[in-house]
Amino acid sequence: MQIDNCLIQVDGPEMPIMDGSSWKFIEALEAAERVEQEAERDYFELTENLTY
């Protein structure tokens, strides 16, 4: 969706559990007002693999 910087606020006790798809989130992002920021992008590049 070419969104670089997004704040998502959830007003429930936990993230909604869905069928594994991201469709509801896509619908919400499409319905939201987009605001272009007048700031340069700050890129973060991984120089090695990360494991969690």
N, C-alpha and C positions, 0 to 999 in steps of 0.2 A: 504493500500500500504506500510505499515511499514515505513512511512516517519515521523520523529519526528520534524525536524527543516527545514522549507521551507520558502523562501522569494519569493513572487509572485509580480511582477511588472506589472502594467496595464498601457499601454501608450495611453489610451483614456480618454475622459472626465468622464466616469463612467464605472462601471462593465457591461459587456455585458449581455443583457437580453436573456435568453434561455428558453427552454420549462420546466424548473424546474429540469432537470437532470444535473448531473455533468460530463457528458460524455466528453465534450470538454476540461474540466480541466484535466480529467484522461488522455486523449490522450496527452495533453501537458506535463504532469508529466512523462508519459512513454517515451516521446521523449527526455526529458531533460537529461543532464549528471548528474548522482548522484555522490556525493563526500562524502566519509566516513570521519567523523570528529574524530580526536583523542582527544575527551573530554568526560568526564563522563556526563551522563544524569542528569539533574537537574529536579527532579520530583516536581510537585505542586499538593498537595492533598487538596481537599475541606473538611473542617471539619463541614460545615453546608450548607444548601440550599441557593442558591443565586437567587434572582428574579430581573428582570430588567423591 
